[in-house]
Amino acid sequence: MEVFKEMTDGDHEEVVFCADKASGLRAIIAINSTKLGPAIGGCRFMAYHSEAEAIQDALRLAKAMTYKSAVSGLDYGGGKAVIIKHESGRERDLLFKKFGVFVESLKGKYITTVDSGTTMIDMENIRSETSYVTGIPTERSGLGDPSPITARGVVWGMKACLFELYGNDSLNNKVVAIQGVGNVGYYLALLLQKEGARLIVADIHEERTKRLANEIKVEIVSPEQICLQEVDILSPCALASTVNKKMIPFFKCKIIAGAANNQLSKDSDAELLVQKGIVYAPDYVINAGGLIHVVAEYEGQRMEYVHDVVSKIYQRMRNILSLSREKNIPTNRIADLMVQEKIHKLP
Ligand code: NAD
């Protein structure tokens, strides 16, 4: 892997390699852009097949954070950290404290938060070494789990898409298929039920669909069947690349709007969706509630402020849909162009 080529190709500013013998820490902090403000983005704790894979993951995710932050109107740039998980588990608290020392050394250029494989407890450990961290439990003066707010933003995004299709944004009696009812999917189902939607859900962990079925009325289908349902909205809330060339011909939904990051396996998949008449809500536009939540916590804001900023996803998504229709350009491309225009205007 040619790191500098990857960096220049992706317009990345800086990559920091962090190593510490005592704790066994091996981490990469990728700073994609600080043009709009300090780079913010989660810290992953995962096993990787190779160091190159870890670097690529950090770079790709850091860039996505730049886009998410910019499109959401936040004065922050994009960054991401990955801590490479060891076969032999070392002491977790020490690992995250040492990571905090590296975050501190960047003097606020990068602000870290929770991501796949990390918890709010890990953020507490990071906080013992640096203040450039957010995503702290409510009982420790943070705003707690961002997942309910991410779900709320997804609902706003769905409503904007419904308006585009039906001229009315009511979810009442609309059928929504949710792929993955983990942190975000669970809260999304609760919100949609309150709006009068009919729900079809699937998860590879049976206990997650059962937990939901014990609380609200849902139809449970297998993970293999969820994307094939005839529904108004398909909501990917599980993993990346649900929307791909192989699956698109089988989709029977009118809208795709979910929380998962990188839902399209390729940008060009959006054109296939347009050909099928499926309205796509770009993932990073409507799943920004979590980012808005952690930024608000970092800035010492309250939940009322978070709800207010997240509600703006509705109008933002409506604007993207209008521009997409007028210019005959897919929604994901419109969102990307909006971000690029904003960033490239800056010195
Ligand atoms: P999670 O791990 O809690 O939930 C994902 C769920 O999907 C799990 O229950 C898992 O069992 C299930 N799943 C995995 N593969 C599946 C499959 N093939 N079919 C059906 N179910 C499957 O994660 P989460 O925090 O709910 O996040 C979901 C997605 O949203 C991720 O892509 C995440 O990056 C993204 N996201 C989350 C947040 C947040 O606030 N948590 C914010 C922005 C984006």
Residues whose N, C-alpha, C, O or C-beta is under 5 A from the ligand:
A	BS01	NAD	P146 S147 T150 Q179 G180 V181 G182 N183 V184 G185 A202 D203 I204 H205 R208 P223 C237 A238 L239 A259 A260 N261 N287 G290
